[in-house]
């Protein structure tokens, strides 16, 4: 399968205290992505973590 977005459509995004955003990882399920974001968020850093669904494009 060449379209990996269909397989791992859930992203965990991190935003640092300077406003820079980075993709932390891609996940198959929203629950899996949310667990990762939650575990990273409790580490006491100033960064924000959240989950987004990758937009799928039609062919």
PQR file of N, CA, C, O and H, with PARSE charges and radii, in Angstrom:
ATOM      1  N   UNK A   1       0.854  -1.174   0.000 -0.4000 1.5000
ATOM      2  CA  UNK A   1       0.000   0.000   0.000 -0.0000 2.0000
ATOM      3  C   UNK A   1       0.899   1.236   0.000  0.5500 1.7000
ATOM      4  O   UNK A   1       1.740   1.390   0.886 -0.5500 1.4000
ATOM      5  N   UNK A   2       0.733   2.092  -0.960 -0.4000 1.5000
ATOM      6  CA  UNK A   2       1.627   3.241  -1.091 -0.0000 2.0000
ATOM      7  C   UNK A   2       1.161   4.468  -0.320  0.5500 1.7000
ATOM      8  O   UNK A   2       1.970   5.355  -0.045 -0.5500 1.4000
ATOM      9  H   UNK A   2       0.051   1.968  -1.680  0.4000 1.0000
ATOM     10  N   UNK A   3      -0.114   4.548   0.037 -0.4000 1.5000
ATOM     11  CA  UNK A   3      -0.635   5.715   0.752 -0.0000 2.0000
ATOM     12  C   UNK A   3      -0.632   5.441   2.246  0.5500 1.7000
ATOM     13  O   UNK A   3      -1.609   4.924   2.788 -0.5500 1.4000
ATOM     14  H   UNK A   3      -0.771   3.828  -0.186  0.4000 1.0000
ATOM     15  N   UNK A   4       0.476   5.789   2.922 -0.4000 1.5000
ATOM     16  CA  UNK A   4       0.596   5.491   4.344 -0.0000 2.0000
ATOM     17  C   UNK A   4      -0.380   6.298   5.194  0.5500 1.7000
ATOM     18  O   UNK A   4      -0.644   5.924   6.336 -0.5500 1.4000
ATOM     19  H   UNK A   4       1.270   6.209   2.482  0.4000 1.0000
ATOM     20  N   UNK A   5      -0.925   7.401   4.665 -0.4000 1.5000
ATOM     21  CA  UNK A   5      -1.904   8.186   5.391 -0.0000 2.0000
ATOM     22  C   UNK A   5      -3.174   7.405   5.681  0.5500 1.7000
ATOM     23  O   UNK A   5      -3.850   7.665   6.676 -0.5500 1.4000
ATOM     24  H   UNK A   5      -0.710   7.705   3.737  0.4000 1.0000
ATOM     25  N   UNK A   6      -3.502   6.451   4.821 -0.4000 1.5000
ATOM     26  CA  UNK A   6      -4.682   5.627   5.035 -0.0000 2.0000
ATOM     27  C   UNK A   6      -4.460   4.640   6.164  0.5500 1.7000
ATOM     28  O   UNK A   6      -5.419   4.215   6.808 -0.5500 1.4000
ATOM     29  H   UNK A   6      -2.952   6.240   4.013  0.4000 1.0000
ATOM     30  N   UNK A   7      -3.211   4.266   6.418 -0.4000 1.5000
ATOM     31  CA  UNK A   7      -2.897   3.284   7.440 -0.0000 2.0000
ATOM     32  C   UNK A   7      -2.663   3.950   8.791  0.5500 1.7000
ATOM     33  O   UNK A   7      -3.074   3.414   9.821 -0.5500 1.4000
ATOM     34  H   UNK A   7      -2.431   4.611   5.895  0.4000 1.0000
ATOM     35  N   UNK A   8      -2.015   5.097   8.803 -0.4000 1.5000
ATOM     36  CA  UNK A   8      -1.677   5.803  10.042 -0.0000 2.0000
ATOM     37  C   UNK A   8      -2.200   7.243   9.967  0.5500 1.7000
ATOM     38  O   UNK A   8      -1.418   8.182   9.824 -0.5500 1.4000
ATOM     39  H   UNK A   8      -1.681   5.532   7.967  0.4000 1.0000
ATOM     40  N   UNK A   9      -3.515   7.410  10.064 -0.4000 1.5000
ATOM     41  CA  UNK A   9      -4.090   8.737   9.850 -0.0000 2.0000
ATOM     42  C   UNK A   9      -4.069   9.673  11.059  0.5500 1.7000
ATOM     43  O   UNK A   9      -4.413  10.847  10.926 -0.5500 1.4000
ATOM     44  H   UNK A   9      -4.150   6.647  10.181  0.4000 1.0000
ATOM     45  N   UNK A  10      -3.675   9.180  12.232 -0.4000 1.5000
ATOM     46  CA  UNK A  10      -3.718  10.005  13.446 -0.0000 2.0000
ATOM     47  C   UNK A  10      -2.323  10.503  13.802  0.5500 1.7000
ATOM     48  O   UNK A  10      -1.386   9.713  13.907 -0.5500 1.4000
ATOM     49  H   UNK A  10      -3.395   8.226  12.341  0.4000 1.0000
ATOM     50  N   UNK A  11      -2.186  11.813  13.987 -0.4000 1.5000
ATOM     51  CA  UNK A  11      -0.915  12.449  14.289 -0.0000 2.0000
ATOM     52  C   UNK A  11      -0.906  12.980  15.708  0.5500 1.7000
ATOM     53  O   UNK A  11      -1.930  13.441  16.213 -0.5500 1.4000
ATOM     54  H   UNK A  11      -2.948  12.455  13.902  0.4000 1.0000
ATOM     55  N   UNK A  12       0.258  12.916  16.355 -0.4000 1.5000
ATOM     56  CA  UNK A  12       0.478  13.627  17.608 -0.0000 2.0000
ATOM     57  C   UNK A  12       1.379  14.803  17.261  0.5500 1.7000
ATOM     58  O   UNK A  12       2.456  14.629  16.691 -0.5500 1.4000
ATOM     59  H   UNK A  12       1.089  12.541  15.945  0.4000 1.0000
ATOM     60  N   UNK A  13       0.931  15.992  17.609 -0.4000 1.5000
ATOM     61  CA  UNK A  13       1.638  17.234  17.312 -0.0000 2.0000
ATOM     62  C   UNK A  13       2.125  17.855  18.618  0.5500 1.7000
ATOM     63  O   UNK A  13       1.418  17.842  19.626 -0.5500 1.4000
ATOM     64  H   UNK A  13       0.056  16.134  18.072  0.4000 1.0000
ATOM     65  N   UNK A  14       3.339  18.397  18.587 -0.4000 1.5000
ATOM     66  CA  UNK A  14       3.902  19.097  19.745 -0.0000 2.0000
ATOM     67  C   UNK A  14       4.158  20.542  19.349  0.5500 1.7000
ATOM     68  O   UNK A  14       4.682  20.823  18.272 -0.5500 1.4000
ATOM     69  H   UNK A  14       3.914  18.407  17.769  0.4000 1.0000
ATOM     70  N   UNK A  15       3.781  21.449  20.232 -0.4000 1.5000
ATOM     71  CA  UNK A  15       4.096  22.865  20.045 -0.0000 2.0000
ATOM     72  C   UNK A  15       4.940  23.315  21.225  0.5500 1.7000
ATOM     73  O   UNK A  15       4.540  23.160  22.379 -0.5500 1.4000
ATOM     74  H   UNK A  15       3.355  21.221  21.107  0.4000 1.0000
ATOM     75  N   UNK A  16       6.124  23.880  20.930 -0.4000 1.5000
ATOM     76  CA  UNK A  16       6.991  24.324  22.017 -0.0000 2.0000
ATOM     77  C   UNK A  16       6.622  25.739  22.452  0.5500 1.7000
ATOM     78  O   UNK A  16       5.724  26.358  21.882 -0.5500 1.4000
ATOM     79  H   UNK A  16       6.449  24.005  19.993  0.4000 1.0000
ATOM     80  N   UNK A  17       7.313  26.234  23.450 -0.4000 1.5000
ATOM     81  CA  UNK A  17       6.970  27.547  24.003 -0.0000 2.0000
ATOM     82  C   UNK A  17       7.326  28.702  23.069  0.5500 1.7000
ATOM     83  O   UNK A  17       6.995  29.849  23.369 -0.5500 1.4000
ATOM     84  H   UNK A  17       8.042  25.731  23.913  0.4000 1.0000
ATOM     85  N   UNK A  18       7.990  28.431  21.948 -0.4000 1.5000
ATOM     86  CA  UNK A  18       8.256  29.450  20.930 -0.0000 2.0000
ATOM     87  C   UNK A  18       7.243  29.410  19.794  0.5500 1.7000
ATOM     88  O   UNK A  18       7.341  30.197  18.852 -0.5500 1.4000
ATOM     89  H   UNK A  18       8.259  27.499  21.704  0.4000 1.0000
ATOM     90  N   UNK A  19       6.268  28.498  19.871 -0.4000 1.5000
ATOM     91  CA  UNK A  19       5.234  28.388  18.852 -0.0000 2.0000
ATOM     92  C   UNK A  19       5.584  27.466  17.697  0.5500 1.7000
ATOM     93  O   UNK A  19       4.801  27.343  16.755 -0.5500 1.4000
ATOM     94  H   UNK A  19       6.189  27.859  20.636  0.4000 1.0000
ATOM     95  N   UNK A  20       6.739  26.815  17.743 -0.4000 1.5000
ATOM     96  CA  UNK A  20       7.133  25.873  16.692 -0.0000 2.0000
ATOM     97  C   UNK A  20       6.364  24.577  16.865  0.5500 1.7000
ATOM     98  O   UNK A  20       6.196  24.087  17.982 -0.5500 1.4000
ATOM     99  H   UNK A  20       7.375  26.915  18.507  0.4000 1.0000
ATOM    100  N   UNK A  21       5.896  24.022  15.746 -0.4000 1.5000
ATOM    101  CA  UNK A  21       5.113  22.780  15.785 -0.0000 2.0000
ATOM    102  C   UNK A  21       5.874  21.665  15.104  0.5500 1.7000
ATOM    103  O   UNK A  21       6.536  21.868  14.085 -0.5500 1.4000
ATOM    104  H   UNK A  21       6.033  24.420  14.839  0.4000 1.0000
ATOM    105  N   UNK A  22       5.767  20.472  15.690 -0.4000 1.5000
ATOM    106  CA  UNK A  22       6.466  19.294  15.180 -0.0000 2.0000
ATOM    107  C   UNK A  22       5.548  18.090  15.248  0.5500 1.7000
ATOM    108  O   UNK A  22       4.757  17.947  16.181 -0.5500 1.4000
ATOM    109  H   UNK A  22       5.230  20.307  16.518  0.4000 1.0000
ATOM    110  N   UNK A  23       5.662  17.226  14.250 -0.4000 1.5000
ATOM    111  CA  UNK A  23       4.932  15.960  14.292 -0.0000 2.0000
ATOM    112  C   UNK A  23       5.741  14.980  15.119  0.5500 1.7000
ATOM    113  O   UNK A  23       6.898  14.700  14.803 -0.5500 1.4000
ATOM    114  H   UNK A  23       6.305  17.343  13.492  0.4000 1.0000
ATOM    115  N   UNK A  24       5.141  14.463  16.171 -0.4000 1.5000
ATOM    116  CA  UNK A  24       5.820  13.526  17.072 -0.0000 2.0000
ATOM    117  C   UNK A  24       5.705  12.104  16.543  0.5500 1.7000
ATOM    118  O   UNK A  24       6.667  11.339  16.611 -0.5500 1.4000
ATOM    119  H   UNK A  24       4.202  14.691  16.428  0.4000 1.0000
ATOM    120  N   UNK A  25       4.541  11.744  16.017 -0.4000 1.5000
ATOM    121  CA  UNK A  25       4.345  10.388  15.517 -0.0000 2.0000
ATOM    122  C   UNK A  25       3.023  10.239  14.799  0.5500 1.7000
ATOM    123  O   UNK A  25       2.159  11.114  14.856 -0.5500 1.4000
ATOM    124  H   UNK A  25       3.759  12.365  15.962  0.4000 1.0000
ATOM    125  N   UNK A  26       2.882   9.102  14.114 -0.4000 1.5000
ATOM    126  CA  UNK A  26       1.649   8.759  13.402 -0.0000 2.0000
ATOM    127  C   UNK A  26       1.137   7.447  13.959  0.5500 1.7000
ATOM    128  O   UNK A  26       1.914   6.550  14.287 -0.5500 1.4000
ATOM    129  H   UNK A  26       3.585   8.392  14.068  0.4000 1.0000
ATOM    130  N   UNK A  27      -0.195   7.342  14.063 -0.4000 1.5000
ATOM    131  CA  UNK A  27      -0.805   6.184  14.720 -0.0000 2.0000
ATOM    132  C   UNK A  27      -2.015   5.699  13.939  0.5500 1.7000
ATOM    133  O   UNK A  27      -2.633   6.454  13.188 -0.5500 1.4000
ATOM    134  H   UNK A  27      -0.826   8.070  13.796  0.4000 1.0000
ATOM    135  N   UNK A  28      -2.340   4.437  14.125 -0.4000 1.5000
ATOM    136  CA  UNK A  28      -3.461   3.815  13.424 -0.0000 2.0000
ATOM    137  C   UNK A  28      -4.804   4.216  14.011  0.5500 1.7000
ATOM    138  O   UNK A  28      -5.793   4.314  13.284 -0.5500 1.4000
ATOM    139  H   UNK A  28      -1.839   3.823  14.735  0.4000 1.0000
ATOM    140  N   UNK A  29      -4.853   4.451  15.330 -0.4000 1.5000
ATOM    141  CA  UNK A  29      -6.117   4.777  15.978 -0.0000 2.0000
ATOM    142  C   UNK A  29      -5.999   6.075  16.768  0.5500 1.7000
ATOM    143  O   UNK A  29      -4.916   6.461  17.208 -0.5500 1.4000
ATOM    144  H   UNK A  29      -4.050   4.371  15.921  0.4000 1.0000
ATOM    145  N   UNK A  30      -7.126   6.729  16.934 -0.4000 1.5000
ATOM    146  CA  UNK A  30      -7.157   7.955  17.723 -0.0000 2.0000
ATOM    147  C   UNK A  30      -6.800   7.668  19.174  0.5500 1.7000
ATOM    148  O   UNK A  30      -6.097   8.454  19.808 -0.5500 1.4000
ATOM    149  H   UNK A  30      -8.006   6.415  16.577  0.4000 1.0000
ATOM    150  N   UNK A  31      -7.277   6.553  19.702 -0.4000 1.5000
ATOM    151  CA  UNK A  31      -7.002   6.192  21.093 -0.0000 2.0000
ATOM    152  C   UNK A  31      -5.504   6.014  21.339  0.5500 1.7000
ATOM    153  O   UNK A  31      -4.975   6.481  22.348 -0.5500 1.4000
ATOM    154  H   UNK A  31      -7.848   5.914  19.187  0.4000 1.0000
ATOM    155  N   UNK A  32      -4.831   5.345  20.422 -0.4000 1.5000
ATOM    156  CA  UNK A  32      -3.388   5.145  20.531 -0.0000 2.0000
ATOM    157  C   UNK A  32      -2.642   6.489  20.508  0.5500 1.7000
ATOM    158  O   UNK A  32      -1.724   6.707  21.298 -0.5500 1.4000
ATOM    159  H   UNK A  32      -5.260   4.966  19.602  0.4000 1.0000
ATOM    160  N   UNK A  33      -3.039   7.372  19.608 -0.4000 1.5000
ATOM    161  CA  UNK A  33      -2.414   8.696  19.515 -0.0000 2.0000
ATOM    162  C   UNK A  33      -2.680   9.518  20.772  0.5500 1.7000
ATOM    163  O   UNK A  33      -1.787  10.203  21.270 -0.5500 1.4000
ATOM    164  H   UNK A  33      -3.785   7.195  18.966  0.4000 1.0000
ATOM    165  N   UNK A  34      -3.906   9.450  21.283 -0.4000 1.5000
ATOM    166  CA  UNK A  34      -4.254  10.218  22.477 -0.0000 2.0000
ATOM    167  C   UNK A  34      -3.483   9.738  23.698  0.5500 1.7000
ATOM    168  O   UNK A  34      -3.061  10.550  24.522 -0.5500 1.4000
ATOM    169  H   UNK A  34      -4.631   8.893  20.879  0.4000 1.0000
ATOM    170  N   UNK A  35      -3.296   8.437  23.825 -0.4000 1.5000
ATOM    171  CA  UNK A  35      -2.513   7.903  24.942 -0.0000 2.0000
ATOM    172  C   UNK A  35      -1.075   8.419  24.891  0.5500 1.7000
ATOM    173  O   UNK A  35      -0.498   8.755  25.925 -0.5500 1.4000
ATOM    174  H   UNK A  35      -3.639   7.777  23.156  0.4000 1.0000
ATOM    175  N   UNK A  36      -0.503   8.481  23.700 -0.4000 1.5000
ATOM    176  CA  UNK A  36       0.856   9.006  23.548 -0.0000 2.0000
ATOM    177  C   UNK A  36       0.902  10.479  23.912  0.5500 1.7000
ATOM    178  O   UNK A  36       1.787  10.905  24.654 -0.5500 1.4000
ATOM    179  H   UNK A  36      -0.972   8.208  22.860  0.4000 1.0000
ATOM    180  N   UNK A  37      -0.034  11.260  23.403 -0.4000 1.5000
ATOM    181  CA  UNK A  37      -0.081  12.692  23.701 -0.0000 2.0000
ATOM    182  C   UNK A  37      -0.258  12.925  25.195  0.5500 1.7000
ATOM    183  O   UNK A  37       0.392  13.800  25.767 -0.5500 1.4000
ATOM    184  H   UNK A  37      -0.753  10.914  22.801  0.4000 1.0000
ATOM    185  N   UNK A  38      -1.122  12.158  25.825 -0.4000 1.5000
ATOM    186  CA  UNK A  38      -1.356  12.293  27.265 -0.0000 2.0000
ATOM    187  C   UNK A  38      -0.098  11.962  28.063  0.5500 1.7000
ATOM    188  O   UNK A  38       0.242  12.666  29.014 -0.5500 1.4000
ATOM    189  H   UNK A  38      -1.650  11.447  25.361  0.4000 1.0000
ATOM    190  N   UNK A  39       0.589  10.894  27.677 -0.4000 1.5000
ATOM    191  CA  UNK A  39       1.783  10.504  28.431 -0.0000 2.0000
ATOM    192  C   UNK A  39       2.902  11.525  28.266  0.5500 1.7000
ATOM    193  O   UNK A  39       3.664  11.754  29.206 -0.5500 1.4000
ATOM    194  H   UNK A  39       0.313  10.322  26.905  0.4000 1.0000
ATOM    195  N   UNK A  40       3.015  12.132  27.109 -0.4000 1.5000
ATOM    196  CA  UNK A  40       4.033  13.167  26.903 -0.0000 2.0000
ATOM    197  C   UNK A  40       3.659  14.454  27.629  0.5500 1.7000
ATOM    198  O   UNK A  40       4.534  15.174  28.110 -0.5500 1.4000
ATOM    199  H   UNK A  40       2.396  11.946  26.346  0.4000 1.0000
ATOM    200  N   UNK A  41       2.380  14.741  27.708 -0.4000 1.5000
ATOM    201  CA  UNK A  41       1.920  15.965  28.339 -0.0000 2.0000
ATOM    202  C   UNK A  41       2.096  16.016  29.839  0.5500 1.7000
ATOM    203  O   UNK A  41       2.152  17.105  30.412 -0.5500 1.4000
ATOM    204  H   UNK A  41       1.669  14.157  27.316  0.4000 1.0000
ATOM    205  N   UNK A  42       2.184  14.876  30.489 -0.4000 1.5000
ATOM    206  CA  UNK A  42       2.308  14.853  31.949 -0.0000 2.0000
ATOM    207  C   UNK A  42       3.754  14.931  32.434  0.5500 1.7000
ATOM    208  O   UNK A  42       4.003  14.883  33.638 -0.5500 1.4000
ATOM    209  H   UNK A  42       2.139  13.992  30.024  0.4000 1.0000
ATOM    210  N   UNK A  43       4.687  15.047  31.532 -0.4000 1.5000
ATOM    211  CA  UNK A  43       6.097  15.061  31.917 -0.0000 2.0000
ATOM    212  C   UNK A  43       6.563  16.405  32.462  0.5500 1.7000
ATOM    213  O   UNK A  43       7.728  16.536  32.838 -0.5500 1.4000
ATOM    214  H   UNK A  43       4.485  15.085  30.554  0.4000 1.0000
ATOM    215  N   UNK A  44       5.689  17.406  32.518 -0.4000 1.5000
ATOM    216  CA  UNK A  44       6.026  18.665  33.152 -0.0000 2.0000
ATOM    217  C   UNK A  44       6.728  19.675  32.269  0.5500 1.7000
ATOM    218  O   UNK A  44       7.225  20.684  32.770 -0.5500 1.4000
ATOM    219  H   UNK A  44       4.743  17.299  32.213  0.4000 1.0000
ATOM    220  N   UNK A  45       6.784  19.435  30.976 -0.4000 1.5000
ATOM    221  CA  UNK A  45       7.405  20.398  30.069 -0.0000 2.0000
ATOM    222  C   UNK A  45       6.398  21.467  29.669  0.5500 1.7000
ATOM    223  O   UNK A  45       5.199  21.305  29.897 -0.5500 1.4000
ATOM    224  H   UNK A  45       6.381  18.615  30.569  0.4000 1.0000
ATOM    225  N   UNK A  46       6.865  22.537  29.087 -0.4000 1.5000
ATOM    226  CA  UNK A  46       5.986  23.625  28.666 -0.0000 2.0000
ATOM    227  C   UNK A  46       5.328  23.363  27.314  0.5500 1.7000
ATOM    228  O   UNK A  46       4.477  24.143  26.887 -0.5500 1.4000
ATOM    229  H   UNK A  46       7.839  22.668  28.902  0.4000 1.0000
ATOM    230  N   UNK A  47       5.701  22.292  26.640 -0.4000 1.5000
ATOM    231  CA  UNK A  47       5.144  22.006  25.333 -0.0000 2.0000
ATOM    232  C   UNK A  47       3.687  21.548  25.436  0.5500 1.7000
ATOM    233  O   UNK A  47       3.258  20.988  26.444 -0.5500 1.4000
ATOM    234  H   UNK A  47       6.392  21.658  26.987  0.4000 1.0000
ATOM    235  N   UNK A  48       2.953  21.805  24.368 -0.4000 1.5000
ATOM    236  CA  UNK A  48       1.579  21.334  24.248 -0.0000 2.0000
ATOM    237  C   UNK A  48       1.565  20.155  23.291  0.5500 1.7000
ATOM    238  O   UNK A  48       2.296  20.148  22.301 -0.5500 1.4000
ATOM    239  H   UNK A  48       3.302  22.261  23.550  0.4000 1.0000
ATOM    240  N   UNK A  49       0.744  19.164  23.580 -0.4000 1.5000
ATOM    241  CA  UNK A  49       0.594  17.997  22.710 -0.0000 2.0000
ATOM    242  C   UNK A  49      -0.876  17.825  22.381  0.5500 1.7000
ATOM    243  O   UNK A  49      -1.733  17.982  23.251 -0.5500 1.4000
ATOM    244  H   UNK A  49       0.150  19.170  24.385  0.4000 1.0000
ATOM    245  N   UNK A  50      -1.176  17.501  21.121 -0.4000 1.5000
ATOM    246  CA  UNK A  50      -2.548  17.226  20.742 -0.0000 2.0000
ATOM    247  C   UNK A  50      -2.585  16.250  19.579  0.5500 1.7000
ATOM    248  O   UNK A  50      -1.567  15.957  18.952 -0.5500 1.4000
ATOM    249  H   UNK A  50      -0.480  17.374  20.414  0.4000 1.0000
ATOM    250  N   UNK A  51      -3.790  15.754  19.309 -0.4000 1.5000
ATOM    251  CA  UNK A  51      -4.014  14.755  18.266 -0.0000 2.0000
ATOM    252  C   UNK A  51      -4.786  15.403  17.121  0.5500 1.7000
ATOM    253  O   UNK A  51      -5.744  16.145  17.336 -0.5500 1.4000
ATOM    254  H   UNK A  51      -4.617  15.992  19.819  0.4000 1.0000
ATOM    255  N   UNK A  52      -4.345  15.105  15.900 -0.4000 1.5000
ATOM    256  CA  UNK A  52      -5.040  15.564  14.690 -0.0000 2.0000
ATOM    257  C   UNK A  52      -5.200  14.387  13.747  0.5500 1.7000
ATOM    258  O   UNK A  52      -4.374  13.474  13.721 -0.5500 1.4000
ATOM    259  H   UNK A  52      -3.567  14.501  15.725  0.4000 1.0000
ATOM    260  N   UNK A  53      -6.270  14.423  12.975 -0.4000 1.5000
ATOM    261  CA  UNK A  53      -6.453  13.414  11.924 -0.0000 2.0000
ATOM    262  C   UNK A  53      -5.894  13.966  10.626  0.5500 1.7000
ATOM    263  O   UNK A  53      -6.183  15.102  10.250 -0.5500 1.4000
ATOM    264  H   UNK A  53      -6.940  15.165  12.996  0.4000 1.0000
ATOM    265  N   UNK A  54      -5.098  13.167   9.948 -0.4000 1.5000
ATOM    266  CA  UNK A  54      -4.517  13.545   8.670 -0.0000 2.0000
ATOM    267  C   UNK A  54      -5.639  13.646   7.635  0.5500 1.7000
ATOM    268  O   UNK A  54      -6.484  12.756   7.541 -0.5500 1.4000
ATOM    269  H   UNK A  54      -4.863  12.244  10.253  0.4000 1.0000
ATOM    270  N   UNK A  55      -5.642  14.707   6.880 -0.4000 1.5000
ATOM    271  CA  UNK A  55      -6.649  14.886   5.836 -0.0000 2.0000
ATOM    272  C   UNK A  55      -6.348  13.927   4.680  0.5500 1.7000
ATOM    273  O   UNK A  55      -5.232  13.907   4.161 -0.5500 1.4000
ATOM    274  H   UNK A  55      -4.955  15.430   6.957  0.4000 1.0000
ATOM    275  N   UNK A  56      -7.328  13.150   4.289 -0.4000 1.5000
ATOM    276  CA  UNK A  56      -7.129  12.237   3.184 -0.0000 2.0000
ATOM    277  C   UNK A  56      -7.561  12.904   1.886  0.5500 1.7000
ATOM    278  O   UNK A  56      -8.634  13.501   1.804 -0.5500 1.4000
ATOM    279  H   UNK A  56      -8.234  13.167   4.710  0.4000 1.0000
ATOM    280  N   UNK A  57      -6.723  12.793   0.894 -0.4000 1.5000
ATOM    281  CA  UNK A  57      -7.026  13.386  -0.407 -0.0000 2.0000
ATOM    282  C   UNK A  57      -7.666  12.337  -1.306  0.5500 1.7000
ATOM    283  O   UNK A  57      -7.312  11.159  -1.250 -0.5500 1.4000
ATOM    284  H   UNK A  57      -5.851  12.308   0.960  0.4000 1.0000
ATOM    285  N   UNK A  58      -8.592  12.764  -2.117 -0.4000 1.5000
ATOM    286  CA  UNK A  58      -9.222  11.854  -3.061 -0.0000 2.0000
ATOM    287  C   UNK A  58      -8.377  11.797  -4.326  0.5500 1.7000
ATOM    288  O   UNK A  58      -7.732  12.771  -4.712 -0.5500 1.4000
ATOM    289  H   UNK A  58      -8.879  13.721  -2.162  0.4000 1.0000
ATOM    290  N   UNK A  59      -8.399  10.657  -4.942 -0.4000 1.5000
ATOM    291  CA  UNK A  59      -7.587  10.466  -6.161 -0.0000 2.0000
ATOM    292  C   UNK A  59      -8.455  10.440  -7.373  0.5500 1.7000
ATOM    293  O   UNK A  59      -7.954  10.289  -8.487 -0.5500 1.4000
ATOM    294  H   UNK A  59      -8.923   9.866  -4.628  0.4000 1.0000
TER
END
